[in-house]
Amino acid sequence: MKKVIALFVLVFAVSFAAQAQDKMTKKITLEQTKGEFTQKQVTVSAGTYVFEIDNNSVGHKVGFVLVKKGQDVSNPENHIKTAYVTETVENNTTGHSNPTKLEKGEYVYFCPLNPTSTDNTLIVQ
């Protein structure tokens, strides 16, 4: 009986921790249309976010790249890899990234598959 209770407590604790993490992770939704993001600038507070990328009739798959402002966007080593979409986003669907911790500062975002401008700015306060 003690083993059953211990197992129940463990399952409950893991479930509670997962729910708490979900509540701590916020979402940033960005829409791509042909050749551009509709949101050119976004301002958020520091924290952990999942990027939700909407492919609105681009006509092919899209992606998402986030880079600290001032770094070379063409160098993949500067990309914040957790912000990549988990898989390319099909036409007229929505994809998402893994949780990404954002610290205060400015970032740029773009899609090399669409392709979009690298002037889109994410400001983290």
C-alpha positions as CSV (number, residue, x, y, z in Angstrom):
1,M,0.0,0.0,0.0
2,K,2.9,2.4,0.8
3,K,4.3,1.8,-2.7
4,V,0.9,2.7,-4.3
5,I,0.7,5.9,-2.3
6,A,4.3,6.8,-3.1
7,L,3.6,6.3,-6.8
8,F,0.4,8.4,-6.6
9,V,2.3,11.2,-4.9
10,L,5.1,11.1,-7.5
11,V,2.6,11.2,-10.4
12,F,0.7,14.1,-8.8
13,A,4.0,16.0,-8.2
14,V,5.2,15.6,-11.8
15,S,1.8,16.6,-13.2
16,F,1.7,19.7,-10.9
17,A,5.2,20.7,-12.0
18,A,4.3,20.4,-15.7
19,Q,1.2,22.5,-15.2
20,A,3.2,25.1,-13.3
21,Q,5.7,25.3,-16.2
22,D,2.9,25.7,-18.7
23,K,1.6,28.7,-16.8
24,M,5.0,30.3,-16.6
25,T,5.6,30.0,-20.3
26,K,3.9,32.7,-22.3
27,K,3.2,32.9,-26.1
28,I,4.3,35.3,-28.8
29,T,2.2,34.9,-31.9
30,L,3.6,36.2,-35.2
31,E,1.9,36.0,-38.6
32,Q,3.8,35.6,-41.9
33,T,2.3,36.6,-45.2
34,K,4.1,36.5,-48.5
35,G,7.5,38.1,-47.9
36,E,6.8,39.6,-44.5
37,F,5.8,39.4,-40.9
38,T,2.6,41.4,-40.2
39,Q,4.1,42.4,-36.8
40,K,7.2,44.5,-37.4
41,Q,7.9,45.2,-33.8
42,V,6.9,43.4,-30.6
43,T,7.6,44.4,-27.0
44,V,7.4,41.9,-24.1
45,S,8.8,41.6,-20.6
46,A,11.7,39.2,-19.8
47,G,10.6,35.6,-19.4
48,T,10.2,32.3,-21.1
49,Y,8.1,32.3,-24.3
50,V,7.0,29.9,-27.0
51,F,6.9,31.5,-30.5
52,E,3.7,30.6,-32.4
53,I,4.2,31.2,-36.1
54,D,1.1,31.5,-38.4
55,N,1.7,30.8,-42.1
56,N,-1.1,32.9,-43.7
57,S,-1.2,31.9,-47.4
58,V,2.5,32.3,-48.1
59,G,2.1,29.4,-50.5
60,H,4.9,27.2,-49.1
61,K,6.5,26.3,-45.8
62,V,8.0,28.9,-43.5
63,G,10.3,29.0,-40.5
64,F,11.5,31.4,-37.8
65,V,14.9,32.7,-36.8
66,L,15.7,34.9,-33.8
67,V,19.0,36.7,-33.3
68,K,20.3,39.1,-30.7
69,K,20.3,42.5,-32.3
70,G,23.8,43.5,-33.6
71,Q,24.9,40.0,-34.4
72,D,25.4,38.6,-37.9
73,V,22.0,37.1,-38.8
74,S,23.6,35.0,-41.6
75,N,25.7,33.1,-39.1
76,P,23.7,30.1,-37.7
77,E,25.9,30.2,-34.6
78,N,24.2,33.5,-33.6
79,H,20.7,32.0,-34.0
80,I,18.8,31.3,-30.8
81,K,18.1,27.6,-31.7
82,T,15.3,27.1,-29.1
83,A,13.3,29.8,-31.0
84,Y,13.4,27.8,-34.2
85,V,10.0,26.3,-35.1
86,T,10.0,22.6,-34.2
87,E,9.2,21.8,-37.8
88,T,8.7,24.0,-40.9
89,V,5.2,25.5,-40.9
90,E,3.0,24.4,-43.8
91,N,0.8,26.8,-45.8
92,N,-2.2,28.0,-43.8
93,T,-1.2,26.3,-40.6
94,T,0.5,27.3,-37.3
95,G,3.8,26.0,-35.9
96,H,5.6,26.7,-32.7
97,S,9.1,26.8,-31.1
98,N,10.4,25.3,-28.0
99,P,10.3,27.4,-24.8
100,T,12.9,30.2,-25.1
101,K,14.2,32.3,-22.3
102,L,14.4,35.9,-23.3
103,E,16.5,38.3,-21.4
104,K,16.3,42.1,-21.5
105,G,17.6,43.5,-24.8
106,E,16.7,43.7,-28.5
107,Y,16.4,40.9,-31.0
108,V,15.7,40.6,-34.7
109,Y,13.5,37.9,-36.3
110,F,13.1,36.8,-39.8
111,C,12.2,33.8,-42.0
112,P,14.9,32.7,-44.5
113,L,12.3,30.5,-46.3
114,N,9.7,33.2,-47.0
115,P,12.1,35.4,-47.2
116,T,11.3,38.3,-44.9
117,S,13.2,41.4,-43.8
118,T,15.7,41.2,-40.9
119,D,14.4,44.5,-39.6
120,N,11.7,43.0,-37.5
121,T,12.4,43.8,-33.9
122,L,11.6,42.1,-30.6
123,I,12.2,44.3,-27.6
124,V,12.5,42.6,-24.2
125,Q,12.1,44.9,-21.2
